[in-house]
Amino acid sequence: MDPRLAAARVWATSRMPYLASAIFACDVHSAPDTATVRVDSTWQLHADPEVIAATSVDELGRLIIHLTGHLLRDHASRARSLGVEAENQRGRWNRAGDAEINDDLEAGGLVPEVANDLPGGLGCEPGKLAEHYYERGDDGPRRWDCGSGADGCARSGDARSGIGQRQGELLRLGVAAEIHAAEAQLPGTVPGGWLRWAEEVLPSRIDWRKILAAEVRSAVAAVAGQVDYSYRRPSRRSHLTPEVITPRLERPVPDVVIVFDTSGSMHDDLLGRALSEVEAVLSRAGLRGQRVRVLAVDTDVHAISRVSSSRQVKLGGGGGTDMGAGIEAAVTLRPRPSIVIVLTDGFTPWPELPPKGVRVIVGLLKDGWLRSNWQPPEWARTVLIEP
């Protein structure tokens, strides 16, 4: 390996140490007369010796960080999914990918001079993905050929063997974990785009059942902590003022209602998962002894049952979806609930305004919601339920 390129890799890892495993995973190949330094889709680095000799170590380091960004963000696969094939499509996608990466390198002065496309230069707002820039960005010449690792189109001289897809995914997971560790140790040191990427790559390590139970317990505690005056029972000190009826302070008992989505989009697997959430809510939030009311709802309420176990839930429905109707029906029950939990796949409109005096918690079944165009309301506390 050329000593200048070796020094550039060390320079790059000193600036973004959490990318080190990806930077050093790339084997280096000499590529005379190519007039570029590029990566292929098997994580191999191809460098023209004349380009290396004519470029400063700092600039090579910036370029290595930039090229590694193409590999980590899997721009090759994303280009293939868009059908990028023709030369003009390759150049446009390359510039879009460059803008996505450089957007996160600009603040640290790490944008390479030879591949310096930025969102503003494409006439777009920052903070978007390459797909956005590819679709809406202004046309222009490709400044640098970043290789098949950036656009998914094979080049002459690409390596026949290298890092495969599975190994590449493991590398991405490793780098994402390093990014999280770096941000936890020194908050604010990792660019926002890289943090968002790491969040998407890493599998969720959060026990959403604990989150859901904590939200229910929090709502129960908030309601149970409320006190008000009531004339239903006289004050214990009423004997001191027999001529005046004095009220007594009372602490209300929280009443919880679960609105259970039984529409046609809730297939058997989702129904089973939602039933398990009823069981989790009852046990983890300490509500089993209260016999919580459960409403089976599509666009209408089809069954109301008071349960202490998910086996007691009565199902009905199978038509369209309107969880707003379920919430409205829940708050008209007597006694009026203080907490409403909605378990749904998300294929539903929502009321514009929250019900008065009632806390709403939405449990979204993730694999359904990801295909939905509806967004849960901001006034509800939403918990995303993983498969």
C-alpha positions as CSV (number, residue, x, y, z in Angstrom):
1,M,0.0,0.0,0.0
2,D,1.2,3.5,-0.8
3,P,2.4,5.1,2.4
4,R,0.4,8.3,1.7
5,L,-2.8,6.2,1.5
6,A,-1.9,4.4,4.7
7,A,-1.3,7.8,6.4
8,A,-4.6,9.0,5.0
9,R,-6.5,6.1,6.6
10,V,-5.0,6.9,9.9
11,W,-5.9,10.6,9.4
12,A,-9.5,9.7,8.6
13,T,-9.9,7.5,11.7
14,S,-8.5,10.2,13.9
15,R,-11.3,12.5,12.7
16,M,-14.1,9.9,12.8
17,P,-12.9,7.0,15.0
18,Y,-16.2,5.3,15.0
19,L,-15.8,4.6,11.3
20,A,-12.4,2.9,11.8
21,S,-13.6,-0.7,11.4
22,A,-15.2,0.1,8.0
23,I,-12.3,2.2,6.8
24,F,-9.7,-0.6,7.5
25,A,-12.0,-3.3,6.2
26,C,-11.5,-2.1,2.6
27,D,-8.5,-3.8,0.9
28,V,-6.6,-1.4,-1.4
29,H,-6.0,-2.2,-5.1
30,S,-3.9,-0.2,-7.6
31,A,-5.9,1.1,-10.5
32,P,-3.6,2.9,-13.0
33,D,-5.0,5.2,-15.6
34,T,-8.5,5.4,-13.9
35,A,-7.9,9.0,-12.7
36,T,-9.9,8.3,-9.5
37,V,-10.0,6.7,-6.1
38,R,-13.2,4.7,-5.8
39,V,-14.9,1.8,-4.0
40,D,-16.7,-1.1,-5.4
41,S,-19.7,-2.9,-4.1
42,T,-17.6,-5.5,-2.3
43,W,-15.9,-2.9,-0.2
44,Q,-12.6,-2.8,-2.2
45,L,-10.8,0.5,-2.6
46,H,-9.3,1.1,-6.1
47,A,-6.8,4.0,-6.4
48,D,-4.9,5.4,-9.3
49,P,-1.2,5.9,-8.2
50,E,-0.9,9.2,-10.0
51,V,-4.0,10.6,-8.2
52,I,-2.5,9.4,-4.8
53,A,0.8,11.1,-5.6
54,A,-0.9,14.4,-6.5
55,T,-3.2,14.6,-3.6
56,S,-2.4,15.7,0.0
57,V,-2.8,13.2,2.9
58,D,-5.6,15.4,4.4
59,E,-7.6,15.4,1.2
60,L,-7.1,11.7,0.7
61,G,-8.4,11.2,4.3
62,R,-11.5,13.3,3.6
63,L,-12.1,11.2,0.4
64,I,-11.7,7.9,2.3
65,I,-14.3,9.1,4.9
66,H,-16.6,10.1,2.0
67,L,-16.2,6.8,0.1
68,T,-16.7,4.8,3.3
69,G,-20.0,6.7,3.7
70,H,-21.2,5.3,0.4
71,L,-20.5,1.8,1.6
72,L,-22.0,2.1,5.0
73,R,-25.2,3.8,3.8
74,D,-25.5,1.0,1.1
75,H,-25.9,3.4,-1.8
76,A,-25.2,0.6,-4.3
77,S,-28.3,-1.4,-3.3
78,R,-30.4,1.7,-3.0
79,A,-29.4,2.7,-6.5
80,R,-30.3,-0.7,-7.9
81,S,-33.7,-0.5,-6.2
82,L,-34.3,2.7,-8.1
83,G,-33.2,1.1,-11.4
84,V,-30.1,3.3,-11.8
85,E,-28.3,2.0,-14.9
86,A,-27.7,4.6,-17.6
87,E,-24.6,6.8,-17.4
88,N,-26.6,9.9,-16.8
89,Q,-28.5,8.1,-14.1
90,R,-25.3,7.0,-12.5
91,G,-23.9,10.5,-12.4
92,R,-27.1,12.0,-11.0
93,W,-27.3,9.3,-8.3
94,N,-23.6,9.7,-7.4
95,R,-24.2,13.4,-6.9
96,A,-27.3,12.7,-4.8
97,G,-25.4,10.2,-2.6
98,D,-22.5,12.7,-2.3
99,A,-24.9,15.4,-1.0
100,E,-26.4,13.0,1.6
101,I,-22.9,12.2,2.9
102,N,-21.4,15.6,2.7
103,D,-24.3,17.2,4.5
104,D,-22.9,15.5,7.6
105,L,-19.3,16.2,6.9
106,E,-19.5,19.9,6.2
107,A,-19.6,21.1,9.8
108,G,-16.4,19.3,10.6
109,G,-14.6,20.5,7.5
110,L,-14.4,17.0,6.1
111,V,-16.0,17.4,2.7
112,P,-13.5,16.3,0.0
113,E,-12.7,19.0,-2.6
114,V,-13.0,16.5,-5.5
115,A,-16.5,15.3,-4.5
116,N,-18.0,18.3,-2.8
117,D,-21.7,18.2,-3.9
118,L,-24.0,19.5,-1.1
119,P,-27.8,19.7,-0.9
120,G,-27.8,23.5,-1.5
121,G,-25.8,23.0,-4.7
122,L,-28.5,20.7,-5.9
123,G,-31.2,23.2,-5.0
124,C,-32.5,21.1,-2.1
125,E,-32.9,21.5,1.6
126,P,-30.3,19.8,3.8
127,G,-31.2,16.8,6.0
128,K,-32.7,14.6,3.3
129,L,-31.7,11.3,1.8
130,A,-30.1,10.5,-1.6
131,E,-33.4,9.4,-3.0
132,H,-34.9,12.9,-2.4
133,Y,-31.9,14.6,-4.0
134,Y,-32.0,12.2,-6.9
135,E,-35.7,12.9,-7.6
136,R,-35.7,16.7,-7.0
137,G,-32.1,17.9,-7.3
138,D,-30.8,20.1,-10.1
139,D,-28.9,18.5,-13.0
140,G,-25.1,19.0,-13.2
141,P,-21.9,17.2,-14.0
142,R,-20.6,14.4,-11.8
143,R,-17.5,15.7,-10.1
144,W,-15.9,12.4,-9.1
145,D,-16.5,8.8,-9.9
146,C,-17.0,7.1,-6.5
147,G,-17.3,3.7,-8.1
148,S,-19.9,0.8,-8.0
149,G,-20.0,1.0,-4.2
150,A,-21.8,4.3,-4.8
151,D,-24.1,3.6,-7.7
152,G,-24.3,-0.2,-8.0
153,C,-23.0,-0.3,-11.6
154,A,-20.0,-2.5,-12.1
155,R,-16.7,-1.0,-13.4
156,S,-13.9,-2.7,-15.3
157,G,-11.4,-3.9,-12.7
158,D,-13.9,-4.3,-9.8
159,A,-12.9,-7.1,-7.5
160,R,-14.5,-10.5,-8.1
161,S,-14.3,-11.3,-4.4
162,G,-14.4,-9.2,-1.3
163,I,-16.8,-8.5,1.4
164,G,-20.2,-10.1,0.8
165,Q,-23.6,-8.7,1.6
166,R,-23.9,-10.6,5.0
167,Q,-20.4,-9.4,6.0
168,G,-21.3,-5.9,5.0
169,E,-24.4,-5.9,7.2
170,L,-22.3,-7.0,10.1
171,L,-19.8,-4.2,9.5
172,R,-22.7,-1.7,9.4
173,L,-24.0,-3.0,12.7
174,G,-20.6,-2.7,14.2
175,V,-20.1,0.9,13.1
176,A,-23.6,1.8,14.3
177,A,-22.8,0.4,17.7
178,E,-19.5,2.4,17.7
179,I,-21.5,5.6,16.8
180,H,-23.9,5.0,19.7
181,A,-20.9,4.4,22.1
182,A,-19.1,7.6,20.9
183,E,-22.2,9.7,21.3
184,A,-22.9,8.3,24.8
185,Q,-19.3,9.1,25.9
186,L,-19.1,12.6,24.3
187,P,-22.6,13.9,23.4
188,G,-22.7,16.1,20.4
189,T,-19.6,14.8,18.7
190,V,-21.4,12.6,16.1
191,P,-23.2,14.4,13.2
192,G,-27.0,14.1,13.3
193,G,-27.2,12.3,10.0
194,W,-24.9,9.5,11.3
195,L,-26.8,9.2,14.5
196,R,-30.1,8.8,12.6
197,W,-28.5,6.2,10.3
198,A,-27.2,4.3,13.4
199,E,-30.7,4.3,14.9
200,E,-32.2,2.8,11.8
201,V,-29.4,0.1,11.4
202,L,-29.3,-1.1,15.0
203,P,-32.1,-3.4,16.1
204,S,-34.2,-2.0,18.9
205,R,-32.8,-2.8,22.3
206,I,-35.7,-1.2,24.1
207,D,-38.3,-3.4,25.8
208,W,-41.4,-1.7,24.5
209,R,-43.6,-3.8,26.9
210,K,-41.8,-2.0,29.8
211,I,-42.4,1.3,28.1
212,L,-46.1,0.5,27.5
213,A,-46.5,-0.7,31.1
214,A,-44.6,2.4,32.4
215,E,-46.9,4.7,30.4
216,V,-50.0,3.0,31.8
217,R,-48.6,3.1,35.4
218,S,-47.7,6.8,34.9
219,A,-51.2,7.6,33.8
220,V,-52.7,5.5,36.6
221,A,-50.5,7.3,39.1
222,A,-51.4,10.7,37.8
223,V,-55.1,10.0,38.0
224,A,-54.8,8.3,41.4
225,G,-52.9,11.3,42.6
226,Q,-55.7,13.7,41.8
227,V,-58.0,14.6,44.7
228,D,-61.2,16.6,44.7
229,Y,-63.9,17.6,47.2
230,S,-67.0,15.4,47.2
231,Y,-70.3,15.8,49.1
232,R,-71.1,12.1,48.7
233,R,-69.6,11.5,52.2
234,P,-69.3,14.2,54.9
235,S,-66.0,15.4,56.1
236,R,-64.6,13.6,59.2
237,R,-64.5,17.1,60.8
238,S,-68.1,17.9,60.1
239,H,-69.0,17.5,63.8
240,L,-67.1,20.7,64.4
241,T,-69.5,22.7,62.2
242,P,-72.9,21.0,62.5
243,E,-74.7,23.9,60.9
244,V,-72.5,23.6,57.7
245,I,-72.2,20.6,55.4
246,T,-68.5,20.3,54.6
247,P,-67.2,18.1,51.7
248,R,-64.7,15.4,52.0
249,L,-61.5,15.0,50.0
250,E,-61.6,11.9,47.8
251,R,-59.0,10.2,45.6
252,P,-60.6,8.7,42.5
253,V,-60.0,5.1,41.5
254,P,-58.5,5.1,37.9
255,D,-60.7,3.4,35.4
256,V,-59.0,2.0,32.3
257,V,-60.6,1.1,29.0
258,I,-58.8,-0.7,26.1
259,V,-60.0,0.0,22.6
260,F,-59.1,-3.1,20.5
261,D,-58.9,-2.8,16.7
262,T,-60.8,-5.7,15.1
263,S,-61.0,-4.2,11.6
264,G,-60.3,-6.2,8.4
265,S,-56.6,-5.1,8.2
266,M,-55.9,-6.8,11.6
267,H,-55.0,-10.3,10.4
268,D,-54.7,-13.3,12.7
269,D,-51.1,-12.6,13.6
270,L,-51.8,-9.0,14.6
271,L,-54.9,-10.0,16.5
272,G,-52.9,-12.5,18.5
273,R,-50.2,-9.9,19.2
274,A,-52.8,-7.4,20.3
275,L,-54.4,-9.9,22.6
276,S,-51.0,-10.5,24.1
277,E,-50.7,-6.8,24.7
278,V,-54.0,-6.9,26.6
279,E,-52.4,-9.5,28.8
280,A,-49.2,-7.5,29.2
281,V,-51.1,-4.3,30.2
282,L,-53.2,-6.2,32.8
283,S,-50.2,-7.9,34.4
284,R,-47.4,-5.3,34.1
285,A,-49.5,-2.3,35.0
286,G,-51.2,-4.0,38.0
287,L,-54.7,-3.8,36.5
288,R,-55.7,-7.5,36.6
289,G,-57.8,-7.1,39.7
290,Q,-59.8,-4.3,38.3
291,R,-61.4,-6.2,35.4
292,V,-60.6,-3.7,32.7
293,R,-63.2,-3.0,30.0
294,V,-62.3,-3.9,26.4
295,L,-64.1,-2.6,23.4
296,A,-63.8,-4.5,20.1
297,V,-64.0,-1.8,17.4
298,D,-63.7,-1.4,13.6
299,T,-65.9,1.5,12.6
300,D,-68.4,0.6,15.3
301,V,-68.3,-1.0,18.7
302,H,-69.1,-4.7,18.3
303,A,-68.4,-6.0,21.8
304,I,-67.8,-4.7,25.3
305,S,-66.3,-7.0,27.9
306,R,-64.9,-6.5,31.3
307,V,-61.9,-8.8,31.6
308,S,-59.1,-9.9,34.0
309,S,-57.5,-12.0,31.3
310,S,-57.0,-11.8,27.5
311,R,-58.9,-15.0,27.1
312,Q,-62.1,-13.2,28.2
313,V,-61.9,-10.6,25.4
314,K,-64.9,-10.9,23.0
315,L,-63.9,-10.1,19.4
316,G,-66.2,-8.8,16.6
317,G,-66.0,-6.6,13.6
318,G,-63.8,-7.2,10.5
319,G,-64.9,-4.2,8.5
320,G,-63.3,-0.7,8.0
321,T,-61.4,1.1,10.7
322,D,-62.1,4.2,12.8
323,M,-60.4,4.2,16.2
324,G,-61.9,7.7,16.8
325,A,-65.3,6.0,17.1
326,G,-63.8,3.6,19.6
327,I,-62.3,6.5,21.7
328,E,-65.6,8.3,21.5
329,A,-67.5,5.3,22.7
330,A,-65.0,4.7,25.5
331,V,-65.4,8.1,27.0
332,T,-69.2,7.8,27.0
333,L,-69.1,4.7,29.2
334,R,-70.2,4.9,32.8
335,P,-68.2,5.1,34.9
336,R,-66.2,7.4,32.7
337,P,-62.7,6.1,32.1
338,S,-59.7,8.2,33.1
339,I,-57.3,6.3,30.7
340,V,-58.0,4.9,27.2
341,I,-55.5,2.5,25.6
342,V,-55.8,2.0,21.8
343,L,-54.2,-1.2,20.3
344,T,-54.2,-0.8,16.5
345,D,-52.2,-1.5,13.3
346,G,-52.6,2.2,12.5
347,F,-54.8,2.0,9.4
348,T,-57.2,4.5,10.9
349,P,-58.1,8.2,11.0
350,W,-57.8,9.9,14.3
351,P,-59.8,12.7,16.0
352,E,-58.4,16.1,15.7
353,L,-58.9,16.9,19.4
354,P,-58.2,14.8,22.4
355,P,-61.1,13.7,24.6
356,K,-61.5,16.1,27.6
357,G,-60.2,14.7,30.9
358,V,-59.0,11.4,29.5
359,R,-55.4,10.3,28.9
360,V,-55.0,8.3,25.6
361,I,-52.2,5.8,25.0
362,V,-51.8,4.4,21.5
363,G,-50.0,1.0,21.1
364,L,-49.1,0.8,17.4
365,L,-48.4,-2.7,16.0
366,K,-45.3,-1.8,13.9
367,D,-45.5,-4.1,10.9
368,G,-49.0,-2.8,10.2
369,W,-48.2,0.8,10.9
370,L,-45.2,0.9,8.6
371,R,-47.6,0.3,5.6
372,S,-50.1,2.9,6.8
373,N,-50.3,6.5,5.6
374,W,-52.0,7.6,8.9
375,Q,-50.0,9.2,11.7
376,P,-51.0,8.9,15.3
377,P,-52.2,12.2,16.9
378,E,-49.6,14.3,18.8
379,W,-52.0,14.6,21.8
380,A,-51.7,10.9,22.5
381,R,-48.7,9.1,24.0
382,T,-47.7,6.6,21.3
383,V,-45.7,3.4,21.9
384,L,-44.4,1.5,18.8
385,I,-44.9,-2.2,19.4
386,E,-42.2,-4.3,17.7
387,P,-43.0,-7.7,16.3
